[in-house]
Amino acid sequence: MNPLEYLVKATTTHPKITILIALLITSLALIPASNFAIDSNVESMFESDDPDMKMMEDINERFGEQELVTVVIDRSGSDPSAAESYAETLAEKLKKDNRFKNIQYKEDFSFVGEKGILYLPEEYLLMLTDPDITLDMIDDYRRSLYENPKYIVSENGKIYLINMGVNITIGDMEDRESLFDDLGDLIEETKKENNDYKDLILGFTGGMMVIDYEGDKLAFGDFFFTAGITIVLILLLLLVSFKSLSLPILSVIPLIISIIWTSGVTFLIYDSLNMLSICFAALILGLGADFSIHLLTRFMDEMDEHNEITLAFQHTFVHTGKAVILGCLTTAVAFFSLCFADTKILHQMGVIAGIGLILTLLAVFILLPAIVTLRLKSVKRKMVSFNILRKIGFAIQRFAPAIVILMIIFSIGFAVKARDVKLNNDIYDLMPKEIETYRQLEKVKENFDYNQDFLVCMVDSEEELVRCVNEFQSIDEVIKAESILDYLPSNQDKKLDIIKRAIEIHPEFNVSWINVDPIEWSDLPFYQTWVSEDSKFLIKITPSGDLYDEEYQEKLVSDLREINPNVTGQAVVWTKLIGNVASDIIHVSLLAVIIIFGIVYIGFKRFNPIYTILSLVPVSFGILGLLGTYQFFKADLNFFTIGIIPIIIGIGIDDGIHIIHRYLEEGKNSVPRVIQLTGKAIFLTTATTVLAFSSFLFSSHPTMRFLGRIPIIGLCICFFGAVIFLPALLRIIVDRSENHVKNR
């Protein structure tokens, strides 16, 4: 007896014992699974030896986070005094929160104490040498410098800003969410404290991580909604197809148990999961449902013939069960191939998804026969016949040459369009434009010479600092090169010489606030923002253009690195990461195809490789079609959606395997029957997975919507490749060649 037949006999003969054992294993898995944790730190997803990433990590360790946070005060419907009062009040509160640093809302020189005279222009200091000048006259001007500082305000006087840095690891999602939630609450609480503030329009914005904070909240807010839609739609589809409410619900039970098993095993391997890896539950629901559907579809057909559960399941597992195992192995290989990726985020997702699929296969093979036996006894049920697929099969058998020519033409068209494929590396295109932080960013850009993204450079000496700052600022595309030098008086030696001559002329000027010493950077209370403990100096370079424009970034960074090779930035790191991920996907996909080819070749037990080659037709057609049409469907290939391609590869190969396996079982001239019997299972598995991803289309977050569109396009084209292109090729290549051999 076949091992699969033994398994069916054991589980159907002792269903209660089988279920109890599975529940016991699940209970044990719940122990480590209860410690399930999510690592939301973005940097931890991309551990790499890349020099730009290492440089950014080094700078963050020495100088703290380089993210800029900006509070926006719009006084369009209020008075300047209200905006200025609000800015001062809020700034004082922010200073008490040690999570914020370097808070700036006006040009305030009070930090230098009595040495403020050195910040006066040389022409004003020369007034000290005038024999008729008095001490009171100089003191009045000096005091005006402190008492009437300029606020950071737009030219039209409508928009005021408070700029600050942060002292937390802003890549950590929990810390980031707590920080910005508290900031939002503080902004609103301060507004309510004074009736003069009621007409102020308030908000905050910043760079990628600030906007991503609100985007994450929007995405997670949609997650449970979309998950609910997914489950309801899948159950409705299965209910209509199987004409039963019990079977669809029963098929979900092994999937839920497999998620718990996977969570338990995952915790034994990893302390926590990154933000992409936590999608494994949705993947198991979508992909694992395919196993149940293929088995249940064949089971219902066998029940029509035998009307005995054990026998029907034995026939199902011996035939379709082998194809399911082969399909699972190929899909798991597609995921496990990500282990060879250099980026941690892909590596972890590959391990977890691969393990999850194998555990799901075990759960389905063990539990599905037991649960169905316990629930249905010997009741005979009949599912929808899908006669339209049989008609399609006869049409394919009749017009196979024309269909193959048409599909080849489509493939050529896809290939031509695929040459225009380009990854979108602009992080802001992945952010929802309707969120408040993005709207505030647009408002700031309209009113200020402002760029929330900047480059950084670390130098070893003050001499190098002065040289680099001067040369950076000579580049046309650089708005400013900010450093500790911006907070030190210019031309101190000349100014001190003027003061010395003035005291010689006016001995009464020999007072503490005139006869001063030079200001060193170590005298500044916030110098740690710009100078590290080991005396490294930081330069922030603000460009005039978009750093996420790849051509612009490449040209600007190249020019800057001719001055100093240590120039880098978050945008530079992000662009490299996208390139690395794209390269990883291409390399591991090629590796996966090679391994899968070997698995399928061995699995078919045929010395003729033609069946293995043909099994790759649906996935090849699907991937080519995806690359050729995604722009037409207004989808986007980016850092997140490119990670879906291994999933499409796994499912597409799975479809080809089931068609070939059933064709070999039924024999030549069986295309109509194969398409009707196996085609309906492929339709249901494709439909359930498409429904799982289509629920993302309801999301308000563009990245979530793209994560829905890309697999839908790829899977639908794979489906047509499996039920139309592949059967037509079988008709021409296998059927007719076998007839030719026989007649000969």
TORDRENZA-492406 format. One line per 10 residues: number of its first residue (from 1); their letters; for each residue x, y, z of C-alpha. Coordinates in steps of 0.02 Angstrom, whole numbers. Each point is the difference from the previous one (the first is absolute). Layout:
! residues N
NUM) a) X Y Z  ...
//
This chain:
! residues 744
1) mnpleylvka) 0 0 0  60 175 -45  62 102 153  -132 131 -39  -133 -137 4  63 -53 173  -12 180 58  -179 16 -63  -52 -164 77  74 48 169
11) ttthpkitil) -77 174 5  -172 -52 -64  -9 -155 110  50 96 157  -53 180 -35  -24 50 182  170 -64 52  79 88 -150  -83 165 45  48 -16 184
21) iallitslal) 182 -32 -45  -2 151 -116  -77 107 138  132 -60 123  138 50 -121  -88 167 -25  -7 27 188  187 -30 12  30 119 -146  -103 134 89
31) ipasnfaids) 132 10 138  138 74 -109  -128 83 -114  -67 100 149  170 88 5  -24 56 -179  80 172 -25  16 123 -142  160 95 -33  -58 162 -80
41) nvesmfesdd) 175 74 -15  24 38 -184  190 -9 12  -8 -177 69  -85 -58 -159  150 47 -106  156 -64 85  133 20 -132  186 30 -27  -37 142 -119
51) pdmkmmedin) 118 146 36  -138 132 -10  -105 -93 127  150 -24 113  39 185 -13  -179 48 45  3 -118 149  166 75 55  -68 177 -14  -158 -45 95
61) erfgeqelvt) 104 -78 139  114 153 14  -124 141 -27  -171 -76 32  -145 -19 -121  8 114 -151  -187 15 -26  -74 177 -1  -170 29 79  -92 162 -38
71) vvidrsgsdp) -152 72 88  -100 108 -121  -97 151 66  -117 75 -130  -66 169 58  -95 41 -161  -157 33 103  86 75 151  124 133 58  190 -12 -1
81) saaesyaetl) 2 23 188  -105 -157 23  118 -104 -107  154 68 88  -74 -27 172  -52 -177 -46  174 -39 -70  84 58 160  -122 -94 113  14 -162 -98
91) aeklkkdnrf) 190 14 -15  18 15 190  -103 -158 23  101 -93 -131  161 46 89  -63 -95 152  -17 -160 -101  171 -80 -15  -54 -93 -156  19 163 -98
101) kniqykedfs) 160 96 -29  65 159 -82  -170 86 0  1 154 -111  -140 121 -37  96 164 -11  175 67 -23  41 4 185  179 42 52  -29 -9 187
111) fvgekgilyl) 99 -162 7  163 97 -19  -28 107 155  104 159 7  105 -48 -151  -142 48 -116  97 153 -56  103 -113 -112  -157 -36 -103  -16 183 -48
121) peeyllmltd) 54 43 -178  175 73 -18  -70 167 -59  -94 20 163  150 -48 104  101 134 -90  -119 124 82  91 -40 163  154 87 -68  -98 162 -29
131) pditldmidd) 61 126 130  -179 66 20  -86 -168 32  -61 -37 176  -18 -162 95  -188 22 16  -21 15 -188  91 -164 -31  -93 -87 143  -170 51 -72
141) yrrslyenpk) 40 -81 -167  70 -156 84  -157 -21 104  -111 19 -154  90 -150 -73  -60 -106 147  -168 79 39  -70 -1 -177  57 -163 -80  -72 -45 -170
151) yivsengkiy) -124 -144 -5  10 -136 -131  -142 69 -106  -44 0 -185  20 156 -107  -187 32 3  1 -13 190  -133 -138 0  97 -158 44  109 -20 156
161) linmgvniti) 110 -152 31  77 -89 148  142 -115 -54  74 -135 111  97 -162 1  -40 -157 98  96 -102 129  -89 -165 -29  27 -137 -128  -128 63 -122
171) gdmedreslf) 10 -160 -103  -81 -92 145  -186 3 -39  -59 -5 181  115 141 56  -44 100 -154  -187 -22 24  11 47 183  104 155 -39  -112 67 -137
181) ddlgdlieet) -161 -44 90  62 100 149  56 142 -113  -171 9 -81  -85 0 171  118 137 63  -36 108 -151  -188 -12 28  10 21 189  104 159 -19
191) kkenndykdl) -125 69 -125  -143 -23 125  92 94 138  -24 171 -78  -151 65 -93  116 105 -110  62 -162 -79  -171 -64 -56  19 61 -181  175 -72 -24
201) ilgftggmmv) 15 -149 -117  127 -120 75  90 -158 -49  171 -79 -19  101 -80 -139  177 -50 -44  97 -129 -98  -39 -178 -51  -16 -72 175  -119 137 58
211) idyegdklaf) -118 -23 -147  18 -189 12  -65 11 179  -171 57 -56  6 -113 -152  31 -152 112  -149 46 108  -108 12 -154  63 -168 -67  -25 -90 166
221) gdffftagit) -170 79 19  -48 -78 -167  79 -169 39  -141 -75 104  -131 71 -116  82 -77 -153  31 -165 91  -185 -9 42  -47 33 -180  120 -135 -58
231) ivlilllllv) -72 -136 112  -181 43 -43  30 3 -188  99 -163 0  -134 -88 102  -136 64 -116  94 -62 -153  28 -172 77  -180 -7 60  -65 29 -176
241) sfkslslpil) 125 -120 -79  -18 -145 122  -186 30 35  43 -22 182  36 112 147  84 -138 100  142 -41 -121  63 179 -20  0 27 188  81 -169 32
251) svipliisii) 137 39 -127  48 156 98  30 -93 164  165 -83 -54  59 168 -65  -30 86 167  88 -142 91  147 10 -121  17 187 37  18 -42 185
261) wtsgvtfliy) 126 -137 -39  99 120 -110  -3 135 135  67 -124 127  140 -62 -112  40 178 -54  30 56 178  125 -143 23  97 69 -150  -23 188 16
271) dslnmlsicf) -26 111 151  -116 112 -100  -67 26 -176  22 150 -111  -145 95 -77  0 -99 -163  17 -171 81  -159 22 103  -96 -18 -164  32 -188 11
281) aalilglgad) -174 -25 76  -83 77 -152  114 -103 -114  -47 -162 86  -185 42 -9  17 37 -185  124 -134 -54  -49 -132 128  -181 12 -56  61 -64 -169
291) fsihlltrfm) 48 -167 78  -173 -24 76  -89 54 -159  96 -120 -114  -29 -144 120  -183 40 33  -36 24 -185  72 -171 -42  -83 -73 156  -172 59 -57
301) demdehneit) 28 -77 -172  53 -165 81  -152 4 114  -112 8 -154  76 -164 -54  29 -93 165  -108 86 132  117 -62 136  108 126 90  156 -105 35
311) lafqhtfvht) 7 -71 -175  -34 171 -78  140 79 101  119 -142 -41  -26 26 -186  15 188 27  164 -10 94  79 -130 -116  -32 108 -153  -31 182 40
321) gkavilgclt) 93 -15 166  163 -31 -93  -27 156 -106  -38 101 157  161 -60 82  99 40 -157  -84 171 -12  35 35 184  183 -46 -19  23 112 -151
331) tavaffslcf) -87 147 85  99 -28 159  160 -4 -103  -51 167 -77  -7 69 177  152 -91 69  102 68 -145  -18 170 85  120 -68 132  138 37 -125
341) adtkilhqmg) -50 183 -5  119 126 76  -138 106 77  -65 -61 167  -180 45 -35  -9 -123 -147  103 -132 89  -117 -6 150  -159 1 -103  65 -142 -107
351) viagiglilt) 41 -111 149  -165 31 88  -110 -15 -154  90 -159 -56  -18 -82 171  -179 61 12  -48 -82 -164  74 -168 48  -87 5 170  -161 49 -88
361) llavfillpa) 16 -149 -116  21 -115 151  -148 78 89  -112 -17 -153  53 -180 -38  -25 -54 180  -154 99 52  -105 22 -156  -47 -186 -21  -32 -16 188
371) ivtlrlksvk) -109 155 11  -99 -42 -157  -27 -179 61  -59 59 170  -117 129 -74  -70 -78 -159  -2 -188 38  -59 -78 -165  -102 143 -70  18 20 -187
381) rkmvsfnilr) 20 178 -61  24 72 -173  88 163 -42  -24 117 -147  49 -89 -161  87 145 -88  -60 -61 -170  62 160 -80  177 -60 31  -38 -161 -94
391) kigfaiqrfa) -63 102 -147  158 102 5  97 -163 -2  -86 -61 -158  32 169 -82  185 -10 46  11 -178 -66  -75 57 -164  90 165 -25  163 -37 91
401) paivilmiif) 118 63 -138  -90 167 -15  -3 19 190  186 -36 15  40 128 -136  -110 129 87  82 -34 169  173 14 -77  -49 169 -74  -60 55 172
411) sigfavkard) 164 -61 75  101 99 -126  -105 154 38  27 -25 187  187 -19 -28  10 161 -101  -92 98 135  102 -84 137  154 89 -64  -71 160 73
421) vklnndiydl) -10 -72 175  74 116 131  -6 -10 187  -73 152 86  119 49 139  -90 159 55  -56 -37 177  -126 142 -4  -94 -83 -143  -34 -141 123
431) mpkeietyrq) -77 119 127  -184 50 3  -14 181 -58  -156 35 102  81 -24 170  28 154 107  190 -12 11  14 -2 -190  -118 149 -20  103 96 127
441) lekvkenfdy) 158 -44 -96  -75 72 -160  -48 158 94  178 23 65  74 -28 -173  -115 131 -74  53 132 126  184 -37 35  158 -48 -91  -18 -166 89
451) nqdflvcmvd) 52 -178 -34  -39 -131 131  131 -118 -73  184 38 16  171 -80 -17  129 -14 138  188 -4 6  119 -34 144  175 77 0  150 -22 116
461) seeelvrcvn) 63 176 33  -51 183 9  109 40 -151  -87 -134 -102  -167 64 64  32 177 -61  63 -61 -169  -146 -120 -31  -134 125 54  69 134 -116
471) efqsidevik) 16 -119 -148  -170 -81 30  -83 170 0  81 42 -166  -104 -136 -86  -155 75 -82  -118 -138 58  45 24 184  -114 119 96  109 -6 154
481) aesildylps) 135 -102 85  -38 12 185  128 -37 137  63 63 168  75 145 -98  -174 73 -23  -10 27 188  172 77 18  35 185 -38  84 33 -165
491) nqdkkldiik) 170 86 -9  27 -7 187  183 53 -12  -43 160 -92  -142 39 120  110 -28 153  131 114 -76  -132 136 -25  -56 -20 181  181 13 59
501) raieihpefn) 24 163 -96  -166 67 65  52 -30 181  162 92 -34  -103 148 -61  -135 -19 134  73 -74 160  -177 6 74  -48 -136 -126  104 -126 97
511) vswinvdpie) -156 -88 65  -43 -186 2  -120 3 -148  123 95 -114  171 -65 52  -39 -182 -38  97 -158 -43  -23 -95 -164  -149 -119 -7  50 -181 -24
521) wsdlpfyqtw) -121 -133 -61  14 -82 170  -77 157 76  -164 -33 -91  -125 -97 109  -61 -107 -146  168 -36 -82  -26 -189 21  -125 13 -143  142 48 -116
531) vsedskflik) 159 -64 84  22 -177 66  91 -50 157  151 -52 -104  1 169 -91  -82 -51 -164  -98 139 -86  -169 -18 -83  -59 93 -155  -182 0 -59
541) itpsgdlyde) -20 38 -185  -171 60 -58  -28 -20 -188  -119 101 -107  -69 -151 -92  -80 -169 36  125 -123 74  -114 -145 -47  21 42 -184  132 -129 -40
551) eyqeklvsdl) 88 100 -138  0 159 104  66 -91 153  137 -89 -96  63 162 -78  -6 101 161  80 -134 109  136 -26 -129  41 187 1  0 6 190
561) reinpnvtgq) 109 -154 17  134 81 -107  16 120 147  -18 -132 136  -35 -186 -29  -97 -19 162  -159 84 -63  -155 -108 25  -180 13 60  -163 -92 31
571) avvwtklign) -54 25 -181  166 -73 -61  -21 -151 115  -181 -24 -53  45 4 -185  137 -129 28  -118 -111 100  -125 -1 -142  138 -46 -121  61 -138 117
581) vasdiihvsl) -176 -70 23  -32 3 -187  166 -89 -30  -40 -126 137  -171 -37 -75  73 -29 -172  141 -112 63  -104 -104 119  -141 -16 -127  123 -72 -127
591) laviiifgiv) 68 -116 134  -176 -52 50  -46 -41 -180  153 -112 -18  -37 -94 162  -186 -9 -40  39 -70 -171  96 -141 82  -137 -34 128  -137 -5 -132
601) yigfkrfnpi) 106 -109 -116  25 -128 139  -180 17 59  -74 -44 -170  110 -156 -9  17 24 -188  166 -5 -91  -69 120 -130  29 178 63  -138 69 -112
611) ytilslvpvs) -129 -16 141  110 97 120  30 135 -130  -186 13 -38  -42 14 185  98 164 0  -108 76 -138  -135 76 114  126 83 116  108 63 -145
621) fgilgllgty) -154 69 -87  -62 76 164  162 88 49  28 64 -177  -180 59 -7  16 86 168  156 96 -53  -82 47 -165  -169 59 67  20 65 178
631) qffkadlnff) 15 180 -59  -160 -17 -102  -91 -51 159  76 148 94  100 -114 115  175 36 61  157 -105 16  89 61 154  97 -61 150  -153 -87 76
641) tigiipiiig) -90 -68 -153  153 -80 -78  4 -116 151  -165 -74 -62  80 -72 -157  64 -160 86  -179 -32 57  -63 14 -179  139 -116 -56  -49 -130 130
651) igiddgihii) -185 5 -40  28 6 -189  109 -155 4  -128 -83 113  -134 28 -132  109 -77 -136  40 -151 109  -183 -39 32  -46 12 -184  146 -111 -55
661) hryleegkns) -28 -124 142  -185 -21 -43  41 -11 -185  123 -142 32  -132 -86 107  -139 16 -129  104 -35 -155  5 77 -174  -148 92 -76  -59 41 176
671) vprviqltgk) 18 189 -10  -187 38 23  -13 -114 152  161 66 76  -57 180 -19  -170 -38 75  60 -103 148  167 80 43  -45 167 -78  -139 29 126
681) aiflttattv) 121 -30 144  125 120 -79  -140 126 -25  -50 -12 182  179 9 66  38 147 -112  -164 84 48  29 -23 187  177 67 -10  -56 145 -110
691) lafssflfss) -138 37 125  127 -4 140  103 132 -88  -146 96 -75  -57 47 175  154 113 4  -80 102 -139  -120 70 129  145 72 100  30 187 11
701) hptmrflgri) 187 -29 -6  76 -2 -177  131 -130 46  -137 -118 59  -95 29 -162  156 -37 -103  27 -158 104  -173 -52 -59  14 46 -184  167 -82 -40
711) piiglcicff) -45 -179 54  -175 15 -73  73 42 -171  132 -136 10  -116 -137 65  -138 35 -126  123 -10 -145  73 -160 76  -177 -71 4  -25 31 -186
721) gaviflpall) 171 -75 -32  -51 -156 98  -174 -31 -72  25 65 -178  183 14 -54  66 -158 85  -144 -116 -57  19 65 -178  185 -42 5  -39 -172 71
731) riivdrsenh) -121 -28 -143  130 47 -131  161 -66 75  -55 -155 97  -166 -60 -71  49 16 -182  178 -63 24  -67 -155 90  -127 -27 -138  138 19 -127
741) vknr) 107 -130 87  -147 -120 15  -53 18 -181  177 -21 -56
//
